[in-house]
Amino acid sequence: MSSTPQSSGATPRFDVPEADAFTRPYWEAAAEGRLLIRRCRAAECARPHHCPREFCPYCWSEDVEWEEASGRATLYTWSVVHRNDLPPFGERLPYVAAVVDLAEGPRMMTEVVDCPEARLEIGMRLRVRSRSYGEPAVSVPVFRPY
């Protein structure tokens, strides 16, 4: 996943990832409302991981594959963001930046949506959904309570 901002018009955007050949399956799945993770295929490891990379961060095997995650997670921690000067985040304030534990094991940074701040609690159950940004539209996984 690239951190290079994409732009639509004159204002650069800092919320839209740039897909490349390796991450394209991840972003295509997100556009369909699905979440992909990577899993090591080495028999002695077989661990899932996120963020996607071309090798296993545990055993360094390059024998890894995409796997569809269940979309279920629990809230590990969060922060309500009240100020962000990077475009277009200022238009979305406040928002909930969060870390979730996926049911498959990996921990993931994301955003929690459709939930009042007062309802947030560690361990709350969440489900993935997609949110589209930018032009052309790119979908990113976010989570909401269920």
Secondary structure, DSSP 4 states (H G I P E B T S, - for coil): -B-PPPEETTEE-SS--B--TTTHHHHHHHHTT--EEEEE--TTT--EESS--SS-TTT--S-EEEEE--SEEEEEEEEEE----STTGGGG-SEEEEEEEETTS-EEEEEE-S--GGG--TT-EEEEEEEEETTTTEEEEEEEE-
